């Protein structure tokens, strides 16, 4: 086998740069192919924040929310 280095490319080096990864699409593919380790290595899914939630334990806590 020989690597050809004499073939002209009509691309700029910047065109070959790796762009951002669509992690949702990649995760779906990895899950479909059962690539468990790769799924676990991806960034975690976005988790909804718990902002605005309060635990109500007493009647006073409930009144404070009203």
DSSP file (Angstrom, degrees, kcal/mol; ACC not computed):
  #  RESIDUE AA STRUCTURE BP1 BP2  ACC     N-H-->O    O-->H-N    N-H-->O    O-->H-N    TCO  KAPPA ALPHA  PHI   PSI    X-CA   Y-CA   Z-CA
    1    1 A X              0   0    0      0, 0.0     2,-0.4     0, 0.0     0, 0.0   0.000 360.0 360.0 360.0 145.9    0.0    0.0    0.0
    2    2 A X        -     0   0    0      2,-0.0     2,-0.6     0, 0.0     0, 0.0  -0.998 360.0-134.8-135.4 135.5    1.2    3.5   -0.8
    3    3 A X        -     0   0    0     -2,-0.4     2,-0.6     2,-0.0     0, 0.0  -0.795  25.1-138.5 -88.8 119.8    0.0    6.8    0.5
    4    4 A X        +     0   0    0     -2,-0.6     3,-0.2     1,-0.1    -2,-0.0  -0.676  31.3 167.0 -83.5 122.8   -0.3    9.2   -2.4
    5    5 A X        +     0   0    0     -2,-0.6    -1,-0.1     1,-0.1    -2,-0.0   0.241  65.5  73.8-115.1  10.9    0.9   12.7   -1.5
    6    6 A X        +     0   0    0      2,-0.1     2,-0.6     0, 0.0    -1,-0.1   0.197  67.1 110.0-108.1  15.2    1.0   14.0   -5.0
    7    7 A X        -     0   0    0     -3,-0.2     2,-0.2     1,-0.0     0, 0.0  -0.806  69.6-126.0 -94.2 123.6   -2.8   14.4   -5.5
    8    8 A X        -     0   0    0     -2,-0.6     2,-0.5     2,-0.0    -2,-0.1  -0.459  21.2-155.4 -70.4 137.9   -3.9   18.0   -5.6
    9    9 A X        -     0   0    0     -2,-0.2     2,-0.5     2,-0.1    -1,-0.0  -0.948  12.6-151.3-113.5 133.0   -6.7   18.9   -3.1
   10   10 A X        +     0   0    0     -2,-0.5     2,-0.3     2,-0.0    -2,-0.0  -0.275  66.8  99.1 -95.6  47.6   -9.0   21.8   -3.8
   11   11 A X        -     0   0    0     -2,-0.5     2,-0.2     5,-0.0    -2,-0.1  -0.963  68.6-128.5-133.0 147.9   -9.5   22.5   -0.1
   12   12 A X    >>  -     0   0    0     -2,-0.3     3,-1.0     1,-0.1     4,-0.6  -0.639  31.0-114.7 -87.8 155.9   -8.0   24.9    2.4
   13   13 A X  G >4 S+     0   0    0      1,-0.3     3,-1.2    -2,-0.2     4,-0.3   0.857 117.0  60.1 -58.0 -35.9   -6.6   23.5    5.6
   14   14 A X  G >4 S+     0   0    0      1,-0.3     3,-1.2     2,-0.2    -1,-0.3   0.811  95.7  62.3 -63.0 -30.2   -9.4   25.3    7.5
   15   15 A X  G <4 S+     0   0    0     -3,-1.0    -1,-0.3     1,-0.2    -2,-0.2   0.721 101.4  52.9 -67.6 -20.2  -12.0   23.3    5.6
   16   16 A X  G << S+     0   0    0     -3,-1.2    -1,-0.2    -4,-0.6    -2,-0.2   0.453  82.0 118.2 -95.1  -2.0  -10.6   20.1    7.1
   17   17 A X  S <  S-     0   0    0     -3,-1.2     2,-0.4    -4,-0.3    -3,-0.0  -0.343  74.6-105.9 -66.7 145.9  -10.9   21.3   10.7
   18   18 A X        -     0   0    0      1,-0.1    -1,-0.1    -2,-0.0     3,-0.1  -0.587  37.6-152.6 -74.4 126.6  -13.1   19.3   13.0
   19   19 A X        -     0   0    0     -2,-0.4    -1,-0.1     1,-0.2    -3,-0.0  -0.269  38.0 -59.3 -88.6-178.8  -16.3   21.2   13.7
   20   20 A X        -     0   0    0      1,-0.1     2,-0.4    -2,-0.1    -1,-0.2  -0.204  57.0-115.0 -60.0 154.1  -18.5   20.9   16.8
   21   21 A X        -     0   0    0     -3,-0.1     2,-1.6     1,-0.0     3,-0.1  -0.784   9.0-135.9 -97.3 132.2  -20.0   17.5   17.6
   22   22 A X     >  -     0   0    0     -2,-0.4     4,-2.5     1,-0.2     3,-0.3  -0.683  27.7-176.0 -83.5  87.6  -23.7   16.9   17.5
   23   23 A X  H  > S+     0   0    0     -2,-1.6     4,-2.8     1,-0.2    -1,-0.2   0.811  75.9  56.2 -62.8 -31.7  -23.7   14.9   20.7
   24   24 A X  H  > S+     0   0    0      2,-0.2     4,-2.2     1,-0.2    -1,-0.2   0.935 111.6  42.7 -65.2 -44.1  -27.4   14.0   20.6
   25   25 A X  H  > S+     0   0    0     -3,-0.3     4,-2.2     2,-0.2    -2,-0.2   0.905 116.3  48.2 -67.4 -41.4  -27.0   12.4   17.1
   26   26 A X  H  X S+     0   0    0     -4,-2.5     4,-2.9     2,-0.2     5,-0.2   0.910 110.5  51.8 -65.5 -41.4  -23.8   10.7   18.1
   27   27 A X  H  X S+     0   0    0     -4,-2.8     4,-2.8    -5,-0.2     5,-0.2   0.928 109.1  50.5 -60.9 -44.8  -25.3    9.4   21.3
   28   28 A X  H  X S+     0   0    0     -4,-2.2     4,-2.5     2,-0.2    -1,-0.2   0.925 112.5  46.8 -58.2 -45.3  -28.3    8.0   19.4
   29   29 A X  H  X S+     0   0    0     -4,-2.2     4,-2.3     2,-0.2    -2,-0.2   0.936 113.0  48.1 -63.4 -46.8  -26.0    6.2   17.0
   30   30 A X  H  <>S+     0   0    0     -4,-2.9     5,-3.1     1,-0.2     4,-0.3   0.887 112.7  49.0 -62.3 -39.1  -23.8    4.8   19.7
   31   31 A X  H ><5S+     0   0    0     -4,-2.8     3,-0.9     3,-0.2    -1,-0.2   0.909 110.6  50.6 -66.7 -40.6  -26.9    3.6   21.6
   32   32 A X  H 3<5S+     0   0    0     -4,-2.5    -2,-0.2     1,-0.2    -1,-0.2   0.891 114.7  43.4 -61.9 -39.5  -28.2    2.0   18.5
   33   33 A X  T 3<5S-     0   0    0     -4,-2.3    -1,-0.2    -5,-0.2    -2,-0.2   0.431 113.2-121.6 -86.6   1.0  -24.9    0.2   17.9
   34   34 A X  T < 5 +     0   0    0     -3,-0.9     2,-1.5    -4,-0.3    -3,-0.2   0.866  53.9 158.5  59.7  41.0  -24.7   -0.7   21.6
   35   35 A X     >< +     0   0    0     -5,-3.1     4,-2.3     1,-0.2    -1,-0.2  -0.610   9.9 169.9 -89.2  73.6  -21.4    1.2   22.1
   36   36 A X  H  >  +     0   0    0     -2,-1.5     4,-2.3     1,-0.2    -1,-0.2   0.884  69.8  50.6 -59.4 -45.3  -21.9    1.5   25.8
   37   37 A X  H  > S+     0   0    0      1,-0.2     4,-1.3     2,-0.2    -1,-0.2   0.911 111.9  47.6 -62.5 -42.4  -18.4    2.7   26.7
   38   38 A X  H  > S+     0   0    0      2,-0.2     4,-1.0     1,-0.2    -1,-0.2   0.874 109.5  53.6 -67.8 -36.2  -18.5    5.4   24.1
   39   39 A X  H >< S+     0   0    0     -4,-2.3     3,-0.8     1,-0.2    -1,-0.2   0.927 109.1  49.5 -61.0 -43.7  -22.0    6.5   25.2
   40   40 A X  H 3< S+     0   0    0     -4,-2.3    -1,-0.2     1,-0.2    -2,-0.2   0.769 107.0  55.6 -67.7 -25.5  -20.7    6.8   28.8
   41   41 A X  H 3< S+     0   0    0     -4,-1.3    -1,-0.2    -5,-0.2    -2,-0.2   0.669  89.1  94.8 -82.1 -16.7  -17.7    8.9   27.6
   42   42 A X  S << S-     0   0    0     -4,-1.0     3,-0.1    -3,-0.8    -3,-0.0  -0.305  94.9 -85.1 -68.9 158.7  -19.9   11.5   25.9
   43   43 A X        -     0   0    0      1,-0.1    -1,-0.1    -2,-0.0     3,-0.1  -0.337  58.6 -94.6 -59.2 145.6  -20.8   14.6   27.7
   44   44 A X        -     0   0    0      1,-0.1    -1,-0.1    -3,-0.1     3,-0.1  -0.238  44.7 -96.2 -63.1 153.1  -23.8   14.1   29.9
   45   45 A X        -     0   0    0      1,-0.1     2,-0.2    -3,-0.1    -1,-0.1  -0.291  51.8 -87.7 -62.7 153.8  -27.3   14.9   28.6
   46   46 A X        -     0   0    0     -3,-0.1     2,-0.5     1,-0.0    -1,-0.1  -0.475  45.7-152.8 -65.6 130.4  -28.6   18.3   29.5
   47   47 A X        -     0   0    0     -2,-0.2     2,-0.1    -3,-0.1    -1,-0.0  -0.901  18.4-115.1-109.1 132.8  -30.4   18.0   32.8
   48   48 A X        -     0   0    0     -2,-0.5     2,-0.0     1,-0.1    -1,-0.0  -0.421  36.7-117.5 -64.2 137.2  -33.1   20.4   33.7
   49   49 A X        -     0   0    0     -2,-0.1    -1,-0.1     1,-0.1     0, 0.0  -0.267   5.3-134.4 -72.4 162.4  -32.2   22.6   36.6
   50   50 A X    >   +     0   0    0      3,-0.0     3,-1.6     2,-0.0    -1,-0.1   0.170  54.9 141.0-102.2  16.7  -34.1   22.5   39.9
   51   51 A X  T 3   +     0   0    0      1,-0.3     3,-0.1     3,-0.0    -2,-0.0  -0.321  65.4  27.1 -60.6 139.2  -34.2   26.3   40.2
   52   52 A X  T 3  S+     0   0    0      1,-0.3     2,-0.4    -2,-0.0    -1,-0.3   0.437  94.0 117.3  89.5  -0.9  -37.5   27.6   41.5
   53   53 A X    <   +     0   0    0     -3,-1.6     2,-0.4     2,-0.0    -1,-0.3  -0.816  37.7 179.9-101.8 140.8  -38.3   24.4   43.4
   54   54 A X        -     0   0    0     -2,-0.4     2,-0.5    -3,-0.1    -3,-0.0  -0.993  29.0-121.1-135.6 145.6  -38.6   24.4   47.2
   55   55 A X        -     0   0    0     -2,-0.4     2,-0.7     1,-0.0    -2,-0.0  -0.753  23.7-151.3 -85.6 126.3  -39.4   21.5   49.5
   56   56 A X        +     0   0    0     -2,-0.5     3,-0.1     1,-0.2    -2,-0.0  -0.882  32.3 152.0-101.4 116.6  -42.6   22.2   51.5
   57   57 A X        +     0   0    0     -2,-0.7     2,-0.2     1,-0.1    -1,-0.2   0.730  59.9  37.8-111.1 -38.0  -42.5   20.5   54.9
   58   58 A X  S  > S-     0   0    0      1,-0.1     4,-1.6     0, 0.0    -1,-0.1  -0.697  81.0-112.3-115.7 166.9  -44.6   22.7   57.2
   59   59 A X  H  > S+     0   0    0     -2,-0.2     4,-2.3     1,-0.2     5,-0.2   0.851 119.3  58.3 -62.8 -34.3  -47.8   24.7   56.8
   60   60 A X  H  > S+     0   0    0      2,-0.2     4,-2.0     1,-0.2    -1,-0.2   0.893 102.7  52.1 -62.6 -40.4  -45.7   27.8   57.3
   61   61 A X  H  > S+     0   0    0      1,-0.2     4,-1.0     2,-0.2    -1,-0.2   0.901 110.0  49.6 -60.7 -41.0  -43.6   26.8   54.2
   62   62 A X  H  X S+     0   0    0     -4,-1.6     4,-0.9     1,-0.2     3,-0.5   0.894 109.2  50.9 -66.3 -40.7  -46.7   26.4   52.2
   63   63 A X  H >< S+     0   0    0     -4,-2.3     3,-0.6     1,-0.2    -1,-0.2   0.861 103.8  59.6 -64.9 -35.5  -48.0   29.8   53.3
   64   64 A X  H 3< S+     0   0    0     -4,-2.0    -1,-0.2     1,-0.2    -2,-0.2   0.810 103.4  52.4 -63.0 -29.1  -44.7   31.4   52.3
   65   65 A X  H 3<        0   0    0     -4,-1.0    -1,-0.2    -3,-0.5    -2,-0.2   0.752 360.0 360.0 -77.3 -24.3  -45.2   30.2   48.8
   66   66 A X    <<        0   0    0     -4,-0.9    -1,-0.2    -3,-0.6    -2,-0.2   0.471 360.0 360.0 -75.5 360.0  -48.7   31.8   48.5
